[in-house]
Amino acid sequence: MKNHKLIYLKVKIKSLQEEAKIIRKFEKKYKKDDVLRNGLCEHRKGIVRDEQFHTFIAYGFLRGRSFRSIAPNLERKYSHTRVLEMCWKYGTSDWREDVDRKLKEWYKE
């Protein structure tokens, strides 16, 4: 059975990508206003980038990709809790049974 909720996750990834592009344009537009530009930059590099990264990890997990194929040179920390929340929200009901254990095992692969 195909998981149609994965489409929502893919849309989320694409919309976060577009949000980062839009923020970058505004950073260039307001380059003389340091406070605004820095705030936009911090939002893009912090909140948007982290959310996109965790969404991408959840998407790969739910699609059955290996963790190393998604993040081969992982140097940044990720939130297991955030990825787990997305797996619960976008996964099928059969995934929800033991998703925490499956996700922890998947990270070790």
C-alpha positions as CSV (number, residue, x, y, z in Angstrom):
1,M,0.0,0.0,0.0
2,K,1.4,3.4,-1.0
3,N,1.8,6.0,1.7
4,H,0.1,9.1,0.4
5,K,1.3,11.1,3.4
6,L,4.8,11.0,2.0
7,I,3.6,13.4,-0.6
8,Y,2.9,15.9,2.2
9,L,6.4,15.4,3.5
10,K,7.9,16.0,0.1
11,V,5.9,19.2,-0.3
12,K,7.2,20.3,3.1
13,I,10.8,19.7,1.9
14,K,10.1,21.7,-1.3
15,S,8.4,24.6,0.6
16,L,11.2,24.9,3.1
17,Q,13.6,25.0,0.2
18,E,11.6,27.8,-1.4
19,E,11.4,29.6,2.0
20,A,15.2,29.7,2.2
21,K,15.4,31.1,-1.4
22,I,12.9,33.8,-0.5
23,I,14.7,34.7,2.7
24,R,18.0,34.9,0.8
25,K,16.4,37.4,-1.7
26,F,15.2,39.6,1.2
27,E,18.7,39.4,2.8
28,K,20.1,40.9,-0.4
29,K,17.3,43.5,-0.6
30,Y,17.9,44.7,2.9
31,K,21.7,44.3,3.0
32,K,22.1,47.9,4.4
33,D,19.9,47.1,7.4
34,D,22.2,44.9,9.5
35,V,19.7,44.1,12.2
36,L,17.0,42.9,9.7
37,R,19.5,41.1,7.4
38,N,21.1,39.3,10.4
39,G,17.7,38.3,11.7
40,L,16.7,36.9,8.4
41,C,20.0,35.1,8.0
42,E,19.8,33.5,11.4
43,H,16.2,32.4,10.7
44,R,17.3,30.8,7.4
45,K,20.4,29.1,8.8
46,G,18.8,28.1,12.1
47,I,15.1,27.3,12.1
48,V,14.5,26.7,8.3
49,R,17.7,24.7,7.7
50,D,17.2,22.5,10.8
51,E,13.6,21.8,9.9
52,Q,14.5,21.0,6.4
53,F,17.3,18.6,7.5
54,H,15.0,16.8,10.0
55,T,12.2,16.5,7.4
56,F,14.7,15.1,4.9
57,I,15.9,12.5,7.4
58,A,12.3,11.5,8.2
59,Y,11.4,11.3,4.5
60,G,14.4,9.0,3.8
61,F,13.5,6.8,6.8
62,L,9.9,6.4,5.7
63,R,11.0,5.6,2.1
64,G,13.3,2.9,3.3
65,R,16.6,4.6,2.4
66,S,19.7,3.9,4.5
67,F,20.8,6.5,7.0
68,R,24.3,6.7,5.5
69,S,22.9,7.3,2.0
70,I,21.0,10.3,3.3
71,A,23.7,11.7,5.6
72,P,27.0,10.1,4.6
73,N,29.2,12.7,6.3
74,L,27.0,13.8,9.1
75,E,28.8,16.4,11.2
76,R,25.8,18.1,12.7
77,K,23.5,17.0,15.4
78,Y,20.0,16.0,14.7
79,S,16.9,15.8,17.0
80,H,15.7,12.2,17.3
81,T,12.5,13.6,18.8
82,R,11.8,15.9,15.9
83,V,12.4,13.1,13.3
84,L,10.2,10.7,15.4
85,E,7.4,13.3,15.5
86,M,7.4,13.5,11.7
87,C,7.5,9.7,11.3
88,W,4.5,9.5,13.6
89,K,2.7,12.2,11.6
90,Y,3.5,11.1,8.1
91,G,4.0,7.4,8.5
92,T,1.4,4.7,8.0
93,S,-0.3,3.1,11.0
94,D,1.8,-0.1,10.7
95,W,4.9,2.1,11.1
96,R,3.7,3.6,14.4
97,E,3.9,0.4,16.4
98,D,7.6,0.3,17.0
99,V,8.9,3.4,15.2
100,D,11.1,4.6,18.0
101,R,13.1,1.3,18.1
102,K,13.2,1.1,14.3
103,L,14.4,4.6,14.0
104,K,17.2,4.1,16.6
105,E,18.3,0.9,14.8
106,W,18.2,2.7,11.4
107,Y,20.6,5.4,12.7
108,K,23.2,2.7,13.5
109,E,23.1,1.2,10.0
